[in-house]
Protein backbone atom coordinates (compact mmCIF):
# COMPACT_ATOMS: atom_id res chain seq x y z
CA UNK A 1 0.00 0.00 0.00
CA UNK A 2 1.27 3.47 -0.85
CA UNK A 3 2.08 5.98 1.88
CA UNK A 4 -0.90 8.17 0.93
CA UNK A 5 -3.28 5.20 1.25
CA UNK A 6 -1.78 4.33 4.65
CA UNK A 7 -2.33 7.88 5.88
CA UNK A 8 -5.94 7.70 4.68
CA UNK A 9 -6.46 4.54 6.73
CA UNK A 10 -4.88 6.23 9.76
CA UNK A 11 -7.26 9.17 9.40
CA UNK A 12 -10.20 6.77 9.27
CA UNK A 13 -8.97 5.09 12.47
CA UNK A 14 -8.63 8.49 14.14
CA UNK A 15 -12.25 9.35 13.26
CA UNK A 16 -13.39 6.04 14.74
CA UNK A 17 -11.41 6.74 17.91
CA UNK A 18 -13.03 10.17 18.19
CA UNK A 19 -16.48 8.61 17.98
CA UNK A 20 -15.50 5.95 20.54
CA UNK A 21 -14.31 8.60 22.99
CA UNK A 22 -17.51 10.57 22.51
CA UNK A 23 -19.63 7.49 23.24
CA UNK A 24 -17.54 6.80 26.35
CA UNK A 25 -18.35 10.20 27.81
CA UNK A 26 -15.15 11.98 26.74
CA UNK A 27 -15.19 14.90 24.36
CA UNK A 28 -11.64 15.43 23.05
CA UNK A 29 -11.13 17.88 20.22
CA UNK A 30 -10.47 16.58 16.73
CA UNK A 31 -7.03 18.21 16.68
CA UNK A 32 -6.08 16.48 19.91
CA UNK A 33 -7.12 13.01 18.66
CA UNK A 34 -5.40 13.66 15.32
CA UNK A 35 -2.18 14.73 17.03
CA UNK A 36 -2.14 11.77 19.42
CA UNK A 37 -2.91 9.34 16.63
CA UNK A 38 -0.10 10.74 14.49
CA UNK A 39 2.32 10.38 17.43
CA UNK A 40 1.35 6.73 17.81
CA UNK A 41 1.96 6.07 14.11
CA UNK A 42 5.34 7.83 14.01
CA UNK A 43 6.68 6.35 17.25
CA UNK A 44 9.41 3.98 16.09
CA UNK A 45 8.86 1.76 19.16
CA UNK A 46 5.48 0.72 17.69
CA UNK A 47 7.21 -0.49 14.48
CA UNK A 48 4.44 0.79 12.24
CA UNK A 49 5.27 0.65 8.54
CA UNK A 50 3.05 2.70 6.29
CA UNK A 51 4.41 1.13 3.11
CA UNK A 52 2.63 -2.19 3.47
CA UNK A 53 -1.07 -2.96 3.33
CA UNK A 54 -2.85 -2.52 6.65
CA UNK A 55 -4.78 -5.59 7.71
CA UNK A 56 -7.65 -5.63 10.17
CA UNK A 57 -5.18 -6.91 12.78
CA UNK A 58 -2.93 -3.85 12.14
CA UNK A 59 -5.89 -1.53 12.52
CA UNK A 60 -6.85 -3.14 15.82
CA UNK A 61 -3.26 -2.82 17.05
CA UNK A 62 -3.28 0.89 16.17
CA UNK A 63 -6.48 1.41 18.12
CA UNK A 64 -5.08 -0.38 21.15
CA UNK A 65 -1.83 1.60 20.96
CA UNK A 66 -3.75 4.86 20.86
CA UNK A 67 -5.91 3.88 23.82
CA UNK A 68 -2.81 2.81 25.74
CA UNK A 69 -1.02 6.07 24.90
CA UNK A 70 -4.08 8.09 25.91
CA UNK A 71 -4.63 6.28 29.21
CA UNK A 72 -1.05 5.64 30.38
CA UNK A 73 0.46 8.97 29.31
CA UNK A 74 1.28 11.40 32.08
CA UNK A 75 -1.45 13.87 32.78
CA UNK A 76 1.15 16.61 32.39
CA UNK A 77 1.98 15.32 28.91
CA UNK A 78 -1.67 15.51 27.92
CA UNK A 79 -2.00 18.92 29.55
CA UNK A 80 1.00 20.19 27.62
CA UNK A 81 -0.39 18.94 24.32
CA UNK A 82 -3.78 20.48 25.10
CA UNK A 83 -2.03 23.72 26.05
CA UNK A 84 -0.22 23.75 22.71
CA UNK A 85 -3.40 23.11 20.77
CA UNK A 86 -5.22 25.77 22.79
CA UNK A 87 -2.53 28.34 22.06
CA UNK A 88 -2.39 27.49 18.35
CA UNK A 89 -6.16 27.87 18.15
CA UNK A 90 -6.46 31.14 20.06
CA UNK A 91 -3.22 32.98 19.25
CA UNK A 92 -2.23 34.55 15.97
CA UNK A 93 -0.27 37.54 14.74
CA UNK A 94 -1.05 41.10 15.77
CA UNK A 95 -2.27 41.91 12.27
CA UNK A 96 -4.70 38.99 12.27
CA UNK A 97 -5.97 39.95 15.71
CA UNK A 98 -6.71 43.47 14.49
CA UNK A 99 -8.45 42.12 11.39
CA UNK A 100 -10.64 39.90 13.57
CA UNK A 101 -11.47 42.81 15.90
CA UNK A 102 -12.53 44.97 12.95
CA UNK A 103 -14.50 42.08 11.45
CA UNK A 104 -16.40 41.56 14.70
CA UNK A 105 -17.17 45.29 14.83
CA UNK A 106 -18.51 45.19 11.28
CA UNK A 107 -20.70 42.19 12.13
CA UNK A 108 -22.05 44.06 15.11
CA UNK A 109 -22.91 47.06 12.92
CA UNK A 110 -24.19 45.22 9.83
CA UNK A 111 -27.72 44.68 11.10
CA UNK A 112 -28.21 48.32 12.14
CA UNK A 113 -26.57 49.52 8.93
CA UNK A 114 -28.96 47.49 6.79
CA UNK A 115 -31.96 48.82 8.70
CA UNK A 116 -30.76 52.38 8.04
CA UNK A 117 -29.77 52.05 4.38
CA UNK A 118 -32.82 49.98 3.37
CA UNK A 119 -35.38 52.09 5.25
CA UNK A 120 -38.22 53.70 3.26
CA UNK A 121 -39.51 56.93 4.82
CA UNK A 122 -43.18 57.79 4.57
CA UNK A 123 -44.28 59.29 7.88
CA UNK A 124 -42.78 61.54 10.56
CA UNK A 125 -42.68 58.64 12.99
CA UNK A 126 -40.47 56.71 10.57
CA UNK A 127 -38.14 59.71 10.36
CA UNK A 128 -37.81 59.74 14.15
CA UNK A 129 -37.12 55.99 14.23
CA UNK A 130 -34.48 56.33 11.51
CA UNK A 131 -32.75 59.14 13.38
CA UNK A 132 -32.64 57.06 16.55
CA UNK A 133 -31.16 54.17 14.57
CA UNK A 134 -28.43 56.45 13.25
CA UNK A 135 -27.63 57.47 16.84
CA UNK A 136 -27.50 53.78 17.82
CA UNK A 137 -25.15 53.07 14.91
CA UNK A 138 -22.87 55.93 15.97
CA UNK A 139 -22.77 54.73 19.60
CA UNK A 140 -21.97 51.16 18.58
CA UNK A 141 -19.33 52.27 16.09
CA UNK A 142 -17.60 54.72 18.43
CA UNK A 143 -17.52 52.51 21.52
CA UNK A 144 -18.32 55.53 23.68
CA UNK A 145 -21.29 54.43 25.70
CA UNK A 146 -24.17 52.04 25.17
CA UNK A 147 -27.45 52.73 23.34
CA UNK A 148 -29.18 51.90 26.63
CA UNK A 149 -27.26 54.64 28.48
CA UNK A 150 -29.43 57.77 28.51
CA UNK A 151 -26.54 60.20 29.04
CA UNK A 152 -24.53 58.72 26.14
CA UNK A 153 -27.59 58.86 23.87
CA UNK A 154 -28.17 62.49 24.78
CA UNK A 155 -24.56 63.45 24.12
CA UNK A 156 -24.55 61.67 20.77
CA UNK A 157 -27.91 63.18 19.81
CA UNK A 158 -26.82 66.74 20.55
CA UNK A 159 -23.53 66.24 18.69
CA UNK A 160 -25.29 64.69 15.69
CA UNK A 161 -27.89 67.47 15.54
CA UNK A 162 -25.07 69.99 15.30
CA UNK A 163 -23.80 68.51 12.04
CA UNK A 164 -26.76 66.48 10.72
CA UNK A 165 -30.18 67.82 11.78
CA UNK A 166 -33.32 65.68 11.29
CA UNK A 167 -34.37 67.96 8.43
CA UNK A 168 -31.64 66.42 6.27
CA UNK A 169 -33.06 62.91 6.53
CA UNK A 170 -35.06 63.43 3.35
CA UNK A 171 -31.96 64.11 1.29
CA UNK A 172 -30.21 61.23 3.03
CA UNK A 173 -32.95 58.75 2.10
CA UNK A 174 -32.58 59.66 -1.59
CA UNK A 175 -28.93 58.59 -1.72
CA UNK A 176 -27.67 55.27 -3.03
CA UNK A 177 -26.91 52.52 -0.53
CA UNK A 178 -23.14 52.87 -0.93
CA UNK A 179 -23.39 56.66 -0.43
CA UNK A 180 -25.51 56.13 2.67
CA UNK A 181 -22.94 53.75 4.15
CA UNK A 182 -20.14 56.24 3.41
CA UNK A 183 -22.07 59.10 5.01
CA UNK A 184 -22.86 56.95 8.06
CA UNK A 185 -19.15 56.26 8.47
CA UNK A 186 -18.30 59.95 8.16
CA UNK A 187 -21.02 60.93 10.64
CA UNK A 188 -19.77 58.34 13.11
CA UNK A 189 -16.21 59.61 12.91
CA UNK A 190 -17.22 63.27 13.14
CA UNK A 191 -19.59 62.79 16.08
CA UNK A 192 -16.99 60.65 17.86
CA UNK A 193 -14.38 63.36 17.33
CA UNK A 194 -16.78 66.01 18.68
CA UNK A 195 -17.55 63.98 21.79
CA UNK A 196 -13.85 63.27 22.38
CA UNK A 197 -13.06 66.94 22.04
CA UNK A 198 -15.87 67.71 24.44
CA UNK A 199 -14.43 65.24 26.94
CA UNK A 200 -10.90 66.61 26.56
CA UNK A 201 -11.46 70.16 27.80
CA UNK A 202 -14.17 70.04 30.43
CA UNK A 203 -11.62 71.13 33.01
CA UNK A 204 -11.20 74.36 31.04
CA UNK A 205 -14.93 74.95 30.65
CA UNK A 206 -14.96 77.76 33.21
CA UNK A 207 -12.07 79.51 31.51
CA UNK A 208 -13.52 79.56 27.98
CA UNK A 209 -16.16 81.99 26.75
CA UNK A 210 -18.21 79.70 24.54
CA UNK A 211 -20.69 82.40 23.58
CA UNK A 212 -18.12 83.95 21.26
CA UNK A 213 -17.34 80.72 19.39
CA UNK A 214 -19.11 79.54 16.27
CA UNK A 215 -18.56 77.48 13.16
CA UNK A 216 -19.81 78.43 9.73
CA UNK A 217 -20.48 75.70 7.21
CA UNK A 218 -19.94 77.03 3.71
CA UNK A 219 -22.49 74.73 2.12
CA UNK A 220 -25.64 76.72 2.65
CA UNK A 221 -26.42 75.91 6.32
CA UNK A 222 -26.28 79.25 8.09
CA UNK A 223 -27.51 77.89 11.42
CA UNK A 224 -24.60 75.49 11.92
CA UNK A 225 -22.91 77.77 14.42
CA UNK A 226 -26.06 78.01 16.52
CA UNK A 227 -26.47 74.21 16.55
CA UNK A 228 -22.87 73.70 17.62
CA UNK A 229 -23.18 76.20 20.44
CA UNK A 230 -26.42 74.55 21.54
CA UNK A 231 -24.77 71.10 21.82
CA UNK A 232 -21.89 72.37 23.93
CA UNK A 233 -19.41 71.81 21.12
CA UNK A 234 -16.37 73.03 22.99
CA UNK A 235 -16.54 71.04 26.22
CA UNK A 236 -13.93 68.45 27.19
CA UNK A 237 -12.98 65.50 29.41
CA UNK A 238 -11.44 62.01 29.00
CA UNK A 239 -10.02 59.46 31.42
CA UNK A 240 -10.13 56.40 29.18
CA UNK A 241 -6.42 56.44 28.17
CA UNK A 242 -5.42 56.52 31.83
CA UNK A 243 -7.69 53.54 32.56
CA UNK A 244 -6.27 51.69 29.56
CA UNK A 245 -2.69 52.28 30.68
CA UNK A 246 -3.57 50.99 34.12
CA UNK A 247 -5.17 47.88 32.59
CA UNK A 248 -2.11 47.30 30.41
CA UNK A 249 0.13 47.62 33.43
CA UNK A 250 -2.00 45.12 35.37
CA UNK A 251 -1.99 42.65 32.46
CA UNK A 252 1.77 42.89 31.98
CA UNK A 253 2.34 42.50 35.71
CA UNK A 254 0.07 39.45 35.87
CA UNK A 255 1.92 37.83 32.94
CA UNK A 256 5.28 38.59 34.56
CA UNK A 257 4.15 37.07 37.87
CA UNK A 258 3.01 33.86 36.20
CA UNK A 259 6.18 33.79 34.11
CA UNK A 260 8.34 33.98 37.24
CA UNK A 261 6.31 31.18 38.83
CA UNK A 262 6.76 28.89 35.81
CA UNK A 263 10.46 29.70 35.62
CA UNK A 264 10.96 28.86 39.30
CA UNK A 265 9.25 25.50 38.82
CA UNK A 266 11.36 24.82 35.71
CA UNK A 267 14.58 25.56 37.62
CA UNK A 268 13.52 23.25 40.46
CA UNK A 269 12.55 20.38 38.12
CA UNK A 270 15.84 20.83 36.24
CA UNK A 271 17.82 20.64 39.49
CA UNK A 272 16.08 17.37 40.42
CA UNK A 273 16.68 15.81 36.99
CA UNK A 274 20.34 16.81 37.03
CA UNK A 275 20.85 15.32 40.49
CA UNK A 276 18.89 12.07 40.23
CA UNK A 277 19.50 9.93 37.15
CA UNK A 278 17.60 6.75 38.09
CA UNK A 279 14.82 7.54 40.58
CA UNK A 280 13.78 10.18 43.05
CA UNK A 281 14.81 9.73 46.70
CA UNK A 282 12.42 8.49 49.38
CA UNK A 283 9.11 6.80 48.73
CA UNK A 284 7.90 9.21 46.10
CA UNK A 285 5.28 7.87 43.70
CA UNK A 286 6.41 10.22 40.95
CA UNK A 287 8.86 8.80 38.41
CA UNK A 288 11.55 10.66 36.55
CA UNK A 289 9.57 10.30 33.32
CA UNK A 290 6.65 12.13 34.88
CA UNK A 291 9.05 14.75 36.20
CA UNK A 292 10.29 15.31 32.65
CA UNK A 293 6.71 15.72 31.47
CA UNK A 294 6.24 18.30 34.23
CA UNK A 295 9.39 20.12 33.10
CA UNK A 296 8.14 20.20 29.52
CA UNK A 297 4.81 21.50 30.77
CA UNK A 298 6.25 24.51 32.61
CA UNK A 299 8.81 25.21 29.88
CA UNK A 300 6.03 25.35 27.29
CA UNK A 301 4.01 27.61 29.56
CA UNK A 302 7.07 29.83 29.97
CA UNK A 303 7.55 30.18 26.20
CA UNK A 304 3.89 31.06 25.66
CA UNK A 305 3.97 33.66 28.44
CA UNK A 306 7.11 35.22 26.95
CA UNK A 307 5.26 35.64 23.65
CA UNK A 308 2.26 37.22 25.38
CA UNK A 309 4.52 39.48 27.46
CA UNK A 310 6.31 40.73 24.33
CA UNK A 311 2.96 41.45 22.66
CA UNK A 312 1.67 43.23 25.77
CA UNK A 313 4.84 45.36 25.83
CA UNK A 314 4.34 46.30 22.18
CA UNK A 315 0.71 47.11 22.96
CA UNK A 316 1.85 49.39 25.79
CA UNK A 317 4.31 51.26 23.55
CA UNK A 318 1.63 51.71 20.89
CA UNK A 319 -0.77 53.04 23.52
CA UNK A 320 1.75 55.63 24.69
CA UNK A 321 2.26 56.83 21.13
CA UNK A 322 -1.48 57.05 20.53
CA UNK A 323 -1.98 59.02 23.74
CA UNK A 324 0.57 61.59 22.62
CA UNK A 325 -1.04 61.77 19.17
CA UNK A 326 -4.49 62.26 20.70
CA UNK A 327 -3.20 65.04 22.95
CA UNK A 328 -1.53 66.73 19.97
CA UNK A 329 -4.70 66.43 17.90
CA UNK A 330 -6.83 67.93 20.69
CA UNK A 331 -4.39 70.83 21.06
CA UNK A 332 -4.53 71.36 17.32
CA UNK A 333 -8.32 71.50 17.50
CA UNK A 334 -8.20 73.97 20.37
CA UNK A 335 -5.81 76.20 18.49
CA UNK A 336 -8.02 75.99 15.39
CA UNK A 337 -11.36 76.86 16.96
CA UNK A 338 -10.79 78.82 20.15
CA UNK A 339 -9.03 81.97 18.82
CA UNK A 340 -11.65 82.43 16.10
CA UNK A 341 -15.29 83.44 16.10
CA UNK A 342 -15.99 81.53 12.88
CA UNK A 343 -14.31 78.35 11.64
CA UNK A 344 -14.91 76.57 8.36
CA UNK A 345 -16.25 73.03 8.72
CA UNK A 346 -14.09 72.00 5.76
CA UNK A 347 -11.07 72.65 8.00
CA UNK A 348 -12.33 71.43 11.36
CA UNK A 349 -14.25 68.28 10.35
CA UNK A 350 -11.13 66.47 9.06
CA UNK A 351 -9.50 67.19 12.43
CA UNK A 352 -12.45 65.57 14.22
CA UNK A 353 -12.23 62.52 11.95
CA UNK A 354 -8.48 62.21 12.55
CA UNK A 355 -9.13 62.34 16.31
CA UNK A 356 -11.79 59.64 15.93
CA UNK A 357 -9.36 57.43 13.99
CA UNK A 358 -6.79 57.70 16.78
CA UNK A 359 -9.49 56.82 19.28
CA UNK A 360 -10.43 53.74 17.23
CA UNK A 361 -6.80 52.60 17.21
CA UNK A 362 -6.68 53.11 20.98
CA UNK A 363 -9.77 50.91 21.32
CA UNK A 364 -8.05 48.23 19.22
CA UNK A 365 -5.16 48.24 21.68
CA UNK A 366 -7.64 47.81 24.53
CA UNK A 367 -9.21 44.85 22.71
CA UNK A 368 -5.77 43.32 22.15
CA UNK A 369 -4.97 43.73 25.83
CA UNK A 370 -8.20 41.92 26.67
CA UNK A 371 -7.34 39.10 24.24
CA UNK A 372 -3.89 38.62 25.75
CA UNK A 373 -5.36 38.59 29.24
CA UNK A 374 -7.92 35.94 28.26
CA UNK A 375 -5.26 33.74 26.66
CA UNK A 376 -3.12 34.03 29.79
CA UNK A 377 -6.05 32.97 31.97
CA UNK A 378 -6.79 30.09 29.58
CA UNK A 379 -3.21 28.81 29.78
CA UNK A 380 -3.39 28.74 33.57
CA UNK A 381 -5.89 25.87 33.53
CA UNK A 382 -3.30 23.51 32.04
CA UNK A 383 -1.02 23.83 35.10
CA UNK A 384 -3.46 22.84 37.84
CA UNK A 385 -2.60 19.15 37.69
CA UNK A 386 0.95 19.82 38.92
CA UNK A 387 -0.20 21.26 42.23
CA UNK A 388 -2.08 18.04 43.00
CA UNK A 389 1.09 15.92 42.94
CA UNK A 390 3.93 18.38 43.56
CA UNK A 391 2.88 20.54 46.45
CA UNK A 392 5.24 23.22 47.68
CA UNK A 393 6.17 21.23 50.80
CA UNK A 394 6.88 17.98 48.92
CA UNK A 395 8.94 19.79 46.31
CA UNK A 396 10.95 21.62 48.97
CA UNK A 397 11.64 18.33 50.76
CA UNK A 398 12.99 16.79 47.53
CA UNK A 399 15.14 19.86 46.90
CA UNK A 400 16.60 19.86 50.39
CA UNK A 401 20.36 20.14 50.09
CA UNK A 402 20.26 20.88 46.35
CA UNK A 403 21.26 24.17 44.77
CA UNK A 404 18.66 25.54 42.36
CA UNK A 405 20.42 27.36 39.52
CA UNK A 406 18.55 29.89 37.43
CA UNK A 407 18.87 30.21 33.66
CA UNK A 408 20.71 33.52 34.02
CA UNK A 409 23.22 31.96 36.41
CA UNK A 410 23.83 29.13 33.94
CA UNK A 411 24.49 31.62 31.16
CA UNK A 412 26.83 33.67 33.32
CA UNK A 413 28.81 30.55 34.24
CA UNK A 414 29.07 29.29 30.66
CA UNK A 415 29.70 32.68 29.00
CA UNK A 416 33.40 32.43 29.83
CA UNK A 417 33.61 29.39 27.53
CA UNK A 418 33.86 30.68 23.98
CA UNK A 419 34.13 28.71 20.78
CA UNK A 420 37.36 29.19 18.84
CA UNK A 421 36.50 28.91 15.12
CA UNK A 422 40.05 27.68 14.50
CA UNK A 423 39.21 24.50 16.41
CA UNK A 424 36.21 23.70 14.18
CA UNK A 425 37.12 25.02 10.74
CA UNK A 426 34.67 22.67 9.02
CA UNK A 427 31.71 24.47 10.69
CA UNK A 428 30.48 28.03 10.54
CA UNK A 429 30.13 29.81 13.87
CA UNK A 430 28.50 33.11 14.76
CA UNK A 431 30.30 34.86 17.60
CA UNK A 432 29.32 37.72 19.86
CA UNK A 433 32.18 39.90 18.65
CA UNK A 434 31.32 39.60 14.95
CA UNK A 435 27.50 39.35 14.96
CA UNK A 436 24.92 42.01 15.75
CA UNK A 437 21.97 41.11 17.99
CA UNK A 438 23.27 37.62 18.66
CA UNK A 439 20.73 36.99 21.45
CA UNK A 440 17.83 37.91 19.16
CA UNK A 441 18.55 35.38 16.41
CA UNK A 442 15.94 32.77 15.49
CA UNK A 443 17.49 29.49 16.66
CA UNK A 444 16.31 25.89 16.41
CA UNK A 445 14.78 23.79 19.22
CA UNK A 446 13.21 26.97 20.73
CA UNK A 447 16.62 27.97 22.07
CA UNK A 448 17.28 24.73 23.99
CA UNK A 449 20.43 22.62 23.74
CA UNK A 450 19.84 19.63 21.44
CA UNK A 451 22.93 17.77 22.64
CA UNK A 452 21.85 17.94 26.30
CA UNK A 453 18.38 16.72 25.36
CA UNK A 454 19.84 13.61 23.70
CA UNK A 455 22.79 12.97 26.02
CA UNK A 456 20.89 13.50 29.30
CA UNK A 457 17.84 11.52 28.22
CA UNK A 458 15.35 14.31 27.73
CA UNK A 459 16.72 17.09 29.95
CA UNK A 460 15.93 20.58 28.68
CA UNK A 461 18.59 23.23 29.23
CA UNK A 462 18.50 26.65 27.55
CA UNK A 463 21.34 27.35 25.15
CA UNK A 464 23.75 30.23 25.59
CA UNK A 465 24.32 32.14 22.32
CA UNK A 466 27.41 33.86 23.77
CA UNK A 467 29.29 30.54 23.67
CA UNK A 468 28.87 30.50 19.92
CA UNK A 469 26.01 29.85 17.49
CA UNK A 470 26.42 27.01 15.00
CA UNK A 471 25.13 27.61 11.47
CA UNK A 472 24.29 24.28 9.79
CA UNK A 473 22.22 24.01 6.62
CA UNK A 474 21.10 27.64 7.01
CA UNK A 475 19.78 26.92 10.53
CA UNK A 476 21.17 28.13 13.86
CA UNK A 477 21.80 26.04 16.98
CA UNK A 478 22.78 27.10 20.51
CA UNK A 479 24.25 25.01 23.31
CA UNK A 480 24.43 24.96 27.09
CA UNK A 481 28.22 24.47 27.22
CA UNK A 482 31.29 24.54 25.02
CA UNK A 483 31.67 20.76 25.30
CA UNK A 484 28.10 20.24 24.07
CA UNK A 485 28.72 22.61 21.17
CA UNK A 486 31.88 20.83 20.03
CA UNK A 487 30.34 17.35 20.23
CA UNK A 488 27.17 18.43 18.43
CA UNK A 489 29.19 20.15 15.70
CA UNK A 490 31.16 16.96 14.91
CA UNK A 491 27.98 15.24 13.73
CA UNK A 492 25.06 17.70 13.61
CA UNK A 493 22.81 15.63 11.33
CA UNK A 494 23.12 12.64 13.66
CA UNK A 495 22.10 14.63 16.74
CA UNK A 496 19.26 16.36 14.89
CA UNK A 497 17.86 12.93 13.98
CA UNK A 498 18.22 11.80 17.62
CA UNK A 499 16.29 14.87 18.79
CA UNK A 500 13.51 13.95 16.38
CA UNK A 501 13.42 10.38 17.69
CA UNK A 502 13.33 11.66 21.28
CA UNK A 503 10.37 13.90 20.36
CA UNK A 504 8.46 10.86 19.11
CA UNK A 505 8.70 9.34 22.60
CA UNK A 506 7.58 12.63 24.21
CA UNK A 507 4.89 14.04 21.89
CA UNK A 508 4.79 17.42 23.61
CA UNK A 509 8.36 18.05 22.46
CA UNK A 510 7.25 18.25 18.83
CA UNK A 511 5.66 21.66 19.27
CA UNK A 512 7.79 22.69 22.24
CA UNK A 513 10.97 22.40 20.13
CA UNK A 514 9.10 23.61 17.01
CA UNK A 515 9.97 20.49 15.07
CA UNK A 516 6.61 20.72 13.27
CA UNK A 517 7.90 23.85 11.47
CA UNK A 518 10.78 21.94 9.91
CA UNK A 519 9.78 20.33 6.57
CA UNK A 520 12.18 17.44 7.28
CA UNK A 521 10.27 16.55 10.47
CA UNK A 522 6.75 17.35 9.37
CA UNK A 523 3.86 15.58 10.99
CA UNK A 524 0.94 14.45 8.77
CA UNK A 525 -1.64 17.17 8.45
CA UNK A 526 0.78 19.99 9.30
CA UNK A 527 1.23 22.77 6.77
CA UNK A 528 4.66 23.91 5.69
CA UNK A 529 5.25 27.52 6.68
CA UNK A 530 6.47 29.37 3.55
CA UNK A 531 9.69 31.29 3.65
CA UNK A 532 9.38 35.01 3.89
CA UNK A 533 10.04 36.82 0.63
CA UNK A 534 10.19 40.43 -0.44
CA UNK A 535 10.15 42.35 -3.71
CA UNK A 536 13.53 43.68 -4.81
CA UNK A 537 15.00 45.30 -7.88
CA UNK A 538 18.39 46.39 -9.26
CA UNK A 539 19.24 49.36 -11.44
CA UNK A 540 21.91 48.95 -14.14
CA UNK A 541 23.41 51.41 -16.63
CA UNK A 542 21.92 51.08 -20.10
CA UNK A 543 25.24 51.44 -21.94
CA UNK A 544 28.22 51.12 -19.59
CA UNK A 545 30.60 51.11 -22.63
CA UNK A 546 29.82 53.45 -25.54
CA UNK A 547 31.92 51.35 -27.90
CA UNK A 548 29.54 48.42 -27.50
CA UNK A 549 26.48 50.32 -28.74
CA UNK A 550 25.07 48.78 -31.93
CA UNK A 551 23.74 51.68 -33.96
CA UNK A 552 21.55 49.75 -36.39
CA UNK A 553 19.93 47.70 -33.61
CA UNK A 554 16.17 47.94 -33.60
CA UNK A 555 13.96 46.41 -30.91
CA UNK A 556 10.59 47.31 -32.36
CA UNK A 557 9.18 44.46 -34.38
CA UNK A 558 6.88 46.71 -36.41
CA UNK A 559 9.74 49.01 -37.32
CA UNK A 560 11.67 46.00 -38.59
CA UNK A 561 8.66 44.98 -40.67
CA UNK A 562 8.36 48.50 -42.10
CA UNK A 563 12.03 48.45 -43.14
CA UNK A 564 11.66 45.01 -44.70
CA UNK A 565 8.65 46.13 -46.76
CA UNK A 566 10.55 49.21 -47.90
CA UNK A 567 13.53 47.14 -49.03
CA UNK A 568 11.27 44.71 -50.86
CA UNK A 569 9.53 47.60 -52.63
CA UNK A 570 12.85 49.15 -53.70
CA UNK A 571 13.99 45.85 -55.20
CA UNK A 572 11.14 45.94 -57.74
CA UNK A 573 11.45 49.68 -58.53
CA UNK A 574 13.20 51.20 -61.60
CA UNK A 575 14.92 54.60 -61.40
CA UNK A 576 14.03 57.12 -64.25
CA UNK A 577 15.66 60.46 -65.18
CA UNK A 578 14.33 63.37 -67.28
CA UNK A 579 16.18 66.26 -69.04
CA UNK A 580 14.48 69.60 -68.49
CA UNK A 581 14.50 72.63 -70.81
CA UNK A 582 16.28 74.79 -68.24
CA UNK A 583 19.32 72.55 -68.21
CA UNK A 584 19.31 71.72 -71.96
CA UNK A 585 22.71 72.26 -73.59
CA UNK A 586 24.16 73.74 -70.41
CA UNK A 587 26.90 72.71 -68.11
CA UNK A 588 27.45 73.12 -64.44
CA UNK A 589 29.88 75.84 -63.44
CA UNK A 590 31.46 76.23 -60.05
CA UNK A 591 33.27 79.41 -58.97
CA UNK A 592 35.28 79.80 -55.81
CA UNK A 593 35.56 83.27 -54.31
CA UNK A 594 37.65 84.62 -51.47
CA UNK A 595 36.69 87.35 -49.08
CA UNK A 596 39.01 90.43 -49.01
CA UNK A 597 41.80 90.33 -46.48
CA UNK A 598 42.01 92.73 -43.63
CA UNK A 599 45.12 94.89 -44.39
CA UNK A 600 46.52 97.71 -42.26
CA UNK A 601 49.57 100.10 -42.41
CA UNK A 602 51.31 102.39 -39.91
CA UNK A 603 51.61 106.03 -41.12
CA UNK A 604 52.68 107.90 -38.00
CA UNK A 605 53.89 107.45 -34.48
CA UNK A 606 52.02 108.68 -31.48
CA UNK A 607 54.01 110.91 -29.08
CA UNK A 608 53.46 112.85 -25.90
CA UNK A 609 55.13 115.52 -23.69
CA UNK A 610 55.12 116.06 -19.97
CA UNK A 611 54.55 119.70 -18.90
CA UNK A 612 55.72 120.56 -15.37
CA UNK A 613 53.03 121.42 -12.89
CA UNK A 614 53.02 125.08 -11.87
CA UNK A 615 54.09 125.74 -8.26
CA UNK A 616 54.06 129.22 -6.63
CA UNK A 617 55.16 130.01 -3.06
CA UNK A 618 54.06 133.14 -1.18
CA UNK A 619 56.61 134.25 1.43
CA UNK A 620 55.94 136.64 4.34
CA UNK A 621 52.37 135.63 5.15
CA UNK A 622 53.15 134.81 8.77
CA UNK A 623 55.38 136.35 11.44
CA UNK A 624 55.57 139.92 9.92
CA UNK A 625 53.03 142.53 10.82
CA UNK A 626 54.09 145.21 8.35
CA UNK A 627 56.13 143.13 5.93
CA UNK A 628 55.23 142.71 2.30
CA UNK A 629 54.35 139.45 0.62
CA UNK A 630 56.79 138.08 -1.91
CA UNK A 631 55.75 135.75 -4.71
CA UNK A 632 58.26 133.05 -5.63
CA UNK A 633 57.75 130.89 -8.79
CA UNK A 634 58.93 127.38 -8.11
CA UNK A 635 57.76 125.82 -11.41
CA UNK A 636 60.44 123.66 -12.99
CA UNK A 637 61.70 124.29 -16.46
CA UNK A 638 60.36 122.17 -19.28
CA UNK A 639 63.86 121.51 -20.48
CA UNK A 640 65.09 119.80 -17.39
Protein Blocks (a to p, Z undefined) as FASTA:
>chain_A
ZZklmmmmmmmmmmmmmmmmmmnopacdfklmmmmmmmmmmmmklopafkbccdfklmmm
mmmmmmmmmmmpcfklmmmmmmmmmmmmmgccfklmmmmmmmmmmmmmmmmmmmmmmpcc
fbfklmmmmmmmmmmmmmmmnonacfklmklmmmmmmmmmmmocfklmmmmmmpcfklmm
mmmmmmmmmmmmmmmmmmmmmmmmmmpcfklgccddfehpaklmmmmmmnopmgccdfkl
mmmmmmmmmmmmmmmmmmmmmmmmmmmmmmmmmmpmmbcehjbfbdfklmmmmmmmmmmm
mmmmmmmmmmmmmmmmmmmmmmmmmmmmmmmmmmmmmmpcbdcfklmmmmmmmmmmmmmm
mmmmmmmmmmmmmmmmmmmmmmmmmmmmmcfklmmmmmgoiacddfklmmmmmmmpccdf
klmmmbccddfklpghkllpccehhhpafklmmmnnopacdddfklopcdeehiacddfb
fklmmmmmmmmmlmmmmmmmmmmmmmmlmmmnommmpmklccehiacddddddddddddd
fblplklpcfklcfbfklmmmmmmmmmmmmmpccdddddfklgoiacddddddddddddd
dfbdcddddddddddddehkgopakbccddddfbdcfkZZ
